[in-house]
Amino acid sequence: MAIYAVHYTYPDDATEMLTVRPEHREWLSGLPGLLVAGMYQEGLDEVSEGEPTDQEPANAGLIVVSGDSIEDVTATFDQDPYWLGGYILRRVVRRWDPPLGPWVADPTNSPG
């Protein structure tokens, strides 16, 4: 099993999307391989010169899961109620092999 990071970008006005939130959370809660999931809170987006940018929508989330392949993870996330409802403006799925941190330092914590 490998680790995958799934980044969602949501609409600026999430009012309608939040009506589906209980179904989305229930779906996530039953997801095999779920490691962590949540919507980003307010923060600071900067470009390399340290200047703030407004190019990315403010609403986004990160889900980290273990899975057999990027194809399997993508096919699984095709069933997310947010995806099916058209509430995800952009979805990025990438294999993530963190070289540092407790998952690596303690093999018993590693899902991979």
C-alpha positions as semicolon CSV with decimal commas, in nm:
position;residue;x (nm);y (nm);z (nm)
1;M;0,000;0,000;0,000
2;A;0,113;0,352;-0,077
3;I;0,005;0,685;0,067
4;Y;-0,191;0,932;-0,148
5;A;-0,272;1,297;-0,089
6;V;-0,602;1,412;-0,235
7;H;-0,645;1,790;-0,259
8;Y;-0,991;1,931;-0,322
9;T;-1,070;2,287;-0,427
10;Y;-1,427;2,393;-0,347
11;P;-1,642;2,684;-0,471
12;D;-1,600;3,018;-0,294
13;D;-1,963;3,000;-0,186
14;A;-1,990;2,662;-0,016
15;T;-2,345;2,714;0,115
16;E;-2,509;2,461;-0,118
17;M;-2,218;2,219;-0,086
18;L;-2,254;2,211;0,292
19;T;-2,603;2,060;0,255
20;V;-2,426;1,746;0,126
21;R;-2,159;1,758;0,398
22;P;-2,318;1,492;0,625
23;E;-2,330;1,246;0,333
24;H;-1,971;1,336;0,234
25;R;-1,846;1,283;0,591
26;E;-2,030;0,954;0,628
27;W;-1,877;0,837;0,300
28;L;-1,529;0,943;0,416
29;S;-1,574;0,778;0,758
30;G;-1,637;0,443;0,592
31;L;-1,345;0,476;0,352
32;P;-1,087;0,196;0,388
33;G;-0,739;0,342;0,418
34;L;-0,846;0,686;0,541
35;L;-0,563;0,840;0,744
36;V;-0,673;1,201;0,787
37;A;-0,916;1,443;0,623
38;G;-1,026;1,800;0,669
39;M;-1,100;2,135;0,517
40;Y;-0,827;2,395;0,540
41;Q;-0,883;2,682;0,781
42;E;-0,789;3,042;0,710
43;G;-0,425;3,091;0,628
44;L;-0,182;3,271;0,405
45;D;-0,113;3,182;0,042
46;E;0,211;3,325;-0,091
47;V;0,416;3,309;-0,406
48;S;0,794;3,262;-0,385
49;E;0,857;3,634;-0,345
50;G;0,652;3,631;-0,025
51;E;0,364;3,822;-0,180
52;P;0,009;3,708;-0,103
53;T;-0,185;3,562;-0,393
54;D;-0,556;3,530;-0,456
55;Q;-0,520;3,291;-0,749
56;E;-0,644;2,991;-0,548
57;P;-0,997;2,975;-0,410
58;A;-1,008;3,006;-0,032
59;N;-1,203;2,685;0,023
60;A;-1,003;2,366;-0,007
61;G;-0,937;2,044;0,177
62;L;-0,681;1,766;0,212
63;I;-0,747;1,395;0,246
64;V;-0,467;1,145;0,304
65;V;-0,538;0,779;0,231
66;S;-0,352;0,457;0,175
67;G;-0,428;0,265;-0,141
68;D;-0,303;0,012;-0,391
69;S;-0,264;0,249;-0,688
70;I;-0,345;0,599;-0,806
71;E;-0,607;0,448;-1,035
72;D;-0,779;0,271;-0,744
73;V;-0,772;0,583;-0,527
74;T;-0,909;0,800;-0,810
75;A;-1,185;0,549;-0,886
76;T;-1,277;0,539;-0,516
77;F;-1,291;0,919;-0,494
78;D;-1,513;0,928;-0,802
79;Q;-1,782;0,805;-0,558
80;D;-1,745;1,097;-0,313
81;P;-2,082;1,277;-0,280
82;Y;-1,901;1,611;-0,323
83;W;-1,752;1,488;-0,654
84;L;-2,080;1,338;-0,773
85;G;-2,262;1,661;-0,686
86;G;-2,017;1,878;-0,880
87;Y;-1,891;2,063;-0,570
88;I;-1,523;2,001;-0,637
89;L;-1,372;2,255;-0,876
90;R;-1,036;2,082;-0,886
91;R;-0,912;1,748;-0,756
92;V;-0,543;1,660;-0,738
93;V;-0,448;1,302;-0,647
94;R;-0,080;1,231;-0,594
95;R;0,124;0,952;-0,445
96;W;0,294;1,087;-0,136
97;D;0,605;0,922;0,006
98;P;0,696;1,134;0,310
99;P;1,064;1,088;0,395
100;L;1,036;1,245;0,742
101;G;0,804;1,229;1,038
102;P;0,652;0,972;1,273
103;W;0,515;0,749;0,995
104;V;0,871;0,698;0,875
105;A;1,050;0,710;1,213
106;D;0,819;0,446;1,364
107;P;0,735;0,171;1,113
108;T;0,434;0,068;1,322
109;N;0,271;0,402;1,231
110;S;0,335;0,360;0,860
111;P;0,031;0,268;0,652
112;G;0,252;0,188;0,354
